[in-house]
């Protein structure tokens, strides 16, 4: 059995009258008999930071890579480079 996790894209959504960035997280698995499955879910940057905090609490900071820096996205449309930088770092 093998698996993979990737963050292939980002999109914007309106949540409570606020535009937010969501990252598509895809998880795939291939079983030894050749069967494959894939599942995707949208997550906000804050979800990744919360997961990082939980992982550090469980495994220690030396075993968990640092997350991308948190920077403010004042205008989502003018921050496409930052969104892409984060997406790549999250993978």
C-alpha positions as CSV (number, residue, x, y, z in Angstrom):
1,X,0.0,0.0,0.0
2,X,1.2,3.5,-0.8
3,X,-0.3,7.0,-0.4
4,X,0.3,10.6,-1.4
5,X,-0.8,14.0,-0.3
6,X,-0.6,17.1,-2.6
7,X,-1.9,20.6,-2.6
8,X,-2.4,21.2,-6.4
9,X,-4.4,24.4,-6.3
10,X,-5.9,27.3,-4.4
11,X,-9.2,29.1,-4.8
12,X,-11.0,32.0,-3.2
13,X,-14.4,31.7,-1.5
14,X,-16.7,34.2,0.2
15,X,-17.3,33.2,3.9
16,X,-19.5,35.5,6.0
17,X,-19.0,38.4,3.5
18,X,-15.2,37.9,3.6
19,X,-13.1,36.6,0.7
20,X,-10.8,33.9,1.9
21,X,-8.3,31.6,0.2
22,X,-8.9,27.8,0.3
23,X,-6.3,25.2,-0.7
24,X,-7.3,21.9,-2.3
25,X,-5.7,19.0,-0.4
26,X,-5.8,15.7,-2.3
27,X,-5.0,12.4,-0.6
28,X,-4.6,9.3,-2.7
29,X,-4.0,5.7,-1.8
30,X,-3.0,2.7,-3.9
31,X,-3.6,-0.7,-2.3
32,X,-1.4,-3.7,-3.0
33,X,-4.1,-5.3,-5.2
34,X,-3.9,-2.3,-7.5
35,X,-7.1,-0.5,-6.4
36,X,-6.8,3.3,-6.1
37,X,-8.8,5.9,-4.4
38,X,-8.5,9.7,-4.2
39,X,-10.2,12.3,-2.0
40,X,-10.0,16.0,-2.0
41,X,-11.0,18.7,0.6
42,X,-10.7,22.5,0.7
43,X,-8.8,23.9,3.7
44,X,-7.9,27.4,4.8
45,X,-4.4,28.4,5.7
46,X,-5.4,28.7,9.3
47,X,-6.4,25.0,9.3
48,X,-2.8,24.1,8.3
49,X,-1.4,26.3,11.1
50,X,-3.7,24.6,13.6
51,X,-2.6,21.2,12.4
52,X,1.0,22.2,12.7
53,X,0.4,23.2,16.4
54,X,-1.2,19.8,17.1
55,X,1.7,17.9,15.4
56,X,4.3,19.9,17.3
57,X,2.5,19.1,20.6
58,X,2.4,15.4,19.7
59,X,5.9,14.9,18.1
60,X,7.9,17.9,19.1
61,X,9.2,20.9,17.0
62,X,12.3,19.2,15.8
63,X,10.3,16.5,14.0
64,X,7.7,18.8,12.3
65,X,8.7,21.1,9.5
66,X,7.9,24.8,10.0
67,X,4.8,26.0,8.3
68,X,4.9,28.9,5.8
69,X,5.1,32.3,7.3
70,X,1.7,34.0,8.0
71,X,1.4,37.1,6.0
72,X,-1.7,39.2,5.6
73,X,-3.5,39.1,2.3
74,X,-5.0,42.6,2.3
75,X,-6.2,42.2,-1.3
76,X,-6.5,38.7,-2.5
77,X,-6.4,39.7,-6.2
78,X,-3.1,41.4,-5.8
79,X,-1.6,38.5,-3.7
80,X,-1.6,35.7,-6.3
81,X,2.2,35.3,-5.8
82,X,1.8,34.9,-2.1
83,X,-1.0,32.4,-2.5
84,X,1.1,30.3,-4.9
85,X,4.1,30.6,-2.6
86,X,2.0,29.3,0.3
87,X,0.5,26.5,-1.8
88,X,4.0,25.2,-2.8
89,X,5.2,25.4,0.8
90,X,2.2,23.5,2.1
91,X,3.0,20.6,-0.2
